[in-house]
């Protein structure tokens, strides 16, 4: 589970009690995407998280027996989110160059988490009408898209069906059965699924909560890609993590080992694929999907790594990633892993709108 710090994406699927504990301490991490370190008054910090908890616990009405049947879900409509006056004019079509593209998987078992994630992204961006969501599903007919439309009637999105037979023969046994779900591998094929006009996309796991503006992540990755013309992935890197433990002895003692990471721009480091930005244009041009499949084929024969869909990304991209600030992916349910406490929330969307308006006024004066 991973909660982005400055993208503060809180991972909400594993332990709501842990998150609640942070809320009660009044200092939950706040930055799904945040660049500020300003603390807010303690009295105002719990407001959004309390709303998130209410949203998560009271929105869905579902029986335990029907947990895998999306038609049993019942949700209420989310509030309408409007663009700030400072937002750029946009048609919000999927090929509009001013749009921020976000890709997520939709699965009936995690639909509540997905809805909470989408709600948090909309709630914390200054320009919600300038977002376009791309949802990938296996095959649930119209049930999952219908649930999204009920909750977010004005949301701009498109649904793509991922054919599980595309990866079924490539998936090997993992430490957890959930990691063998074909939908986990759909992100390997986003470059094929999404329209060619979508040149870049923010990929988000379903178990995150955003508490800052996704557009900041989008703009930060754009600057990183401009500075690294060969890079395809932008994400926070964790170079203090034990990178070697993701791979088996067969990998390190076999013909791969260190050779697999030769000719990388930098030292290969661990990065988490739950919050990342993908340059689809470069991905398509260089056939990275096939490179990932090649490692999956080797895994089937030799058992060279643990876990599921993450290690192939490390094998292909580690050392060539555009490193983003760690705040964009906060691990530890919003807690400070170094100090053992919880972090304070960021100022929130209203202050963000104020900052944007002030910035635009300043720019107009300079002109």
Secondary structure, 3 states (H helix, E strand, C coil): CECCCCECCCCCCCCHHHHHHHHHCCCCCECECCCCCCCCCHHHHHHHHHHHHHHHHHCCCCCHHHCCCHHHCCCCCCCCCCCCCCCCCCCCCCCCCCCEEEEEECCHHHHHHHHHHHHHHHHCCCCHHHEEEEEEECCCCCHHHHHHHHHCCCCCEEEEECCHHHCCCCCCCCCCHHHHCHHHHHHHHHHHHCCCCCCEEEEECCCCCCCCCHHHHHHHHHHHHHHCCCCCEEEEEECCCCHHHHECHHHHHCCCHHHHHCCCCCCCCEECCCEEEEEHHHHHHHCHHHHHHHHHHHHHHHCCECCCCHHHHHHHHCCCCEEECHHHCCECCCEECCCCEECCECCCHHHHHHHHHHHHHHHHHHC
